Amino acid sequence: MPDPATVVVERVAELVARLYPAATDGLDLAVRPSEHADAQVNVAMGLAKRVGRKPRDVAEDLVAQLHLAGVCSAVEVAGPGFLNLTYENDYLAELLHAAANDPHLGVHQATTTETVLIDYSAPNVAKEMHVGHLRSTVIGDALVRMSEAVGHRVIRENHVGDWGTPFGMLIEHLIDLGEVDAARELSVGDLDGFYKQARQKFEASPPFQERARARVVLLQGGDTDTIRLWRLLVAESSRYFDTVYRKLGVRLTSDDLQGESAYNDALPTVVERLRRANLLETSNGAEVVFPPGFTNRDNAPLPLIIRKQDGGYNYATTDLACVIDRVERLGATLMLYVVGMPQAQHLSMIETVATAAGWLKPPFRMVHVSFGNVLGSDRKMLKSRVGDAVKLVELLDEAVSRADASIAEKSPELPTADRANVARMIGIGAVKYADLSNDRVKDYVFDWDRMLSFDGNTAPYLQYAHARICSIFRRWGRSRVEVRGVMPTIAHQKERALALWLLQYDSAVWDALERHSPHRLCTYLYELSTRYTAFYEHCPVLKAETDELRESRLALCDLSARILEHGLQLLGIESPEQM
Ligand code: ARG
């Protein structure tokens, strides 16, 4: 909609269809950014090949017949046959005005509304949330927000690990501690301590092992008291996860819990349906499926184990039940699995089996939104000083206190009452942005100084750009909404550069969403701040020569600030008005 290229693409397509009706299939009509003009179209090269003419001649013909009055002030043939476009300033102004008055700031809504299910975070009950869970949680949250922003219906699911053999030892340990003490330990977040003690006893004491095994049998058999104790573990852990989610400022709540245990009743049906689909085989006493195309190191077919030799079900069985539930009960056409790279093969096998069984077919699809690791400065997995995995809450608290120290130094005039809140927004924002701004498929190095820096591609830099604009409006002293009625004038080169970028917001959001890659939105916002800064340095705003010019520039400031705030919000990051 507000991207000026949209109209150009339409007009070029019409013209090409009229001039070369037989040569249009699959032709590249994309409008690309260019160093020498506002944008560039490469269609002539493709066409020339198809019709056997020189690209430059084809390009000249197109330019002569293209109707772009009111859209482009110039269309020129360059190089081997590029069409170089320069947009009309008034046209840019109209689009900016429209974006400023659109509740979505120009981001167009999905033409077909989908039900998007996002499976993310997924910590394990009675186990600490580590920095590894940060990635799934913040990437998933950004995908939730972006999907909602374009009008999709979103279902959040937190597929917590709340079932399986470890619960035998965990419940026995809980009994040893006494319910009240155990609950206290878990709810204050000493999940690691709890888990490790249970594990130690299990390893050291054969009688405890016996009790744990017997307890698993009781749990699986649905013994009332055992289930009650298991519920206690789940409830206390989930209460703790909630405090972490609130600290992080993500949308997940305990209502989104849909743990592995939720599928227990459906597991026999999975086996039955696989059998009916003729996919089930017996291998070493276990019931398995051999999905085509998967082999182990010795090139032997790799089984997906559905039911173990002892009759127990598997992680995979649950995930198959999960696909059935998401497709058949929830009608989720797009399922995003925000899960680490190591589970790539597992998820791919699930997808293959669900497809073979006929449960997963278009328009239903699942996508593995995978991600790399968080590394320490030694480029190994991030560890605490004593060599443990880093506890997520501790990391978040440290971020906030570091941010607090830095604003105490940078903005001593900020009232103390506001400072705590601003420090929270900056500290949490910095951690999330450092994660989101890196291409998710890569590992990244966790670096406090870099992520909290007010320079470079960081949250504080973007937040600061936003806060600076808010301060201009405070100094102006009138209501910001007034400038939304203003049709800006685009004249200065830095105004144009900013305007062109503001109009790319729609594409940036869609691009990040369609590739499930929030870092692309980060890159956009960073470039926006850079262009805004250049504009601000060259074009006086409050000191502009005329009232009209001041209001026009204020309109650009307003839209820049709103896109920054909106974009950051899509990433789950808050924007203080003062910092
Ligand atoms: N709880 C699992 C883990 O910690 C992740 C679950 C991911 N989601 C899924 N549907 N398998 O590894």
Boltz pocket constraint, residues with backbone or C-beta under 6 A from the ligand:
constraints:
  - pocket:
      binder: B
      contacts: [[A, 119], [A, 121], [A, 122], [A, 123], [A, 124], [A, 159], [A, 160], [A, 161], [A, 319], [A, 322], [A, 337], [A, 338], [A, 339]]
      max_distance: 6.0
